[in-house]
Amino acid sequence: MPDGSVLQLVTVLLLLCFVVALSYFATRWLAGYQKLKGANLNIEVIESLRVAPGKFVVIVRIGEEYHALGIGKDEMSYLTKVDAESLTIRAPGETGASVFPEILSRLKAERKHRD
């Protein structure tokens, strides 16, 4: 291999490492920026449950009120307001997989009575 080819290979490898490192740090910076930008807002997703492919039921806190939303690929539907007393709010990291289906069935029953 001539010396020029080795120098070109080393240059290309250094540029590749530089671009990868720059992409890594830019992605980390953007993630931190988005996290700070979204902090202390009045809207928070409390819990979500996938009910079908591409379909979710989500409980959100808006201000001091809790609401259940149905979210699909191309649509979002308001389901009902949820009483804060009926929710079990867990700290991040705690599991509560059995609680959400109970709340969902209660909300379905309330909606049937209203309709």
SVG drawing of the C-alpha trace seen along z (x, -y; Angstrom):
<svg xmlns="http://www.w3.org/2000/svg" viewBox="-78 -25 82 32">
<polyline fill="none" stroke="black" stroke-width="0.4" points="0.0,0.0 1.5,-3.4 1.9,-5.9 -0.8,-8.2 -3.4,-5.4 -2.6,-4.7 -2.8,-8.4 -6.2,-8.6 -7.5,-5.6 -6.4,-7.0 -8.0,-10.4 -11.3,-8.8 -11.3,-6.7 -10.6,-9.8 -13.4,-11.7 -15.8,-8.8 -14.9,-8.7 -15.4,-12.5 -18.8,-12.3 -19.9,-9.5 -18.8,-11.3 -20.4,-14.5 -23.7,-12.7 -23.6,-11.0 -23.0,-14.3 -25.5,-16.2 -28.2,-13.5 -27.5,-13.6 -27.6,-17.4 -31.0,-17.4 -32.4,-14.8 -31.4,-16.9 -32.8,-20.0 -36.2,-18.4 -36.3,-17.0 -35.8,-20.5 -38.2,-22.1 -40.9,-19.7 -40.3,-19.9 -42.8,-21.7 -45.7,-21.7 -49.3,-21.2 -49.8,-18.1 -48.5,-14.7 -49.2,-11.2 -50.0,-9.1 -50.5,-5.7 -51.2,-4.1 -52.5,-0.7 -52.3,0.8 -55.8,2.2 -55.1,3.1 -52.4,2.7 -51.9,-1.1 -54.7,-1.8 -54.1,-3.0 -56.1,-4.2 -54.2,-6.9 -54.8,-8.7 -53.4,-12.2 -53.2,-14.9 -54.1,-18.3 -53.7,-20.8 -55.3,-19.2 -57.8,-17.1 -57.4,-13.6 -58.8,-12.5 -59.0,-9.3 -58.2,-9.5 -58.5,-7.0 -55.5,-7.3 -55.2,-5.7 -52.9,-6.1 -54.8,-9.0 -57.3,-10.0 -57.7,-10.9 -61.0,-10.6 -61.9,-12.0 -63.4,-9.2 -64.2,-10.6 -63.0,-12.6 -61.4,-10.4 -61.7,-11.2 -58.3,-11.6 -59.5,-9.5 -60.2,-6.5 -56.6,-6.5 -53.6,-4.8 -50.7,-7.1 -47.4,-5.2 -43.9,-6.6 -41.8,-6.1 -40.4,-2.6 -43.3,-1.0 -45.3,1.6 -49.1,1.6 -50.1,3.5 -53.3,4.9 -54.6,1.4 -55.2,-0.1 -57.5,2.7 -59.7,2.2 -60.0,-1.5 -60.6,-0.9 -63.5,1.5 -65.0,-1.0 -64.8,-3.8 -66.5,-1.6 -69.3,-0.8 -69.7,-4.5 -69.8,-5.4 -72.5,-2.7 -74.7,-4.2 -74.3,-7.7 -75.1,-6.6"/>
</svg>
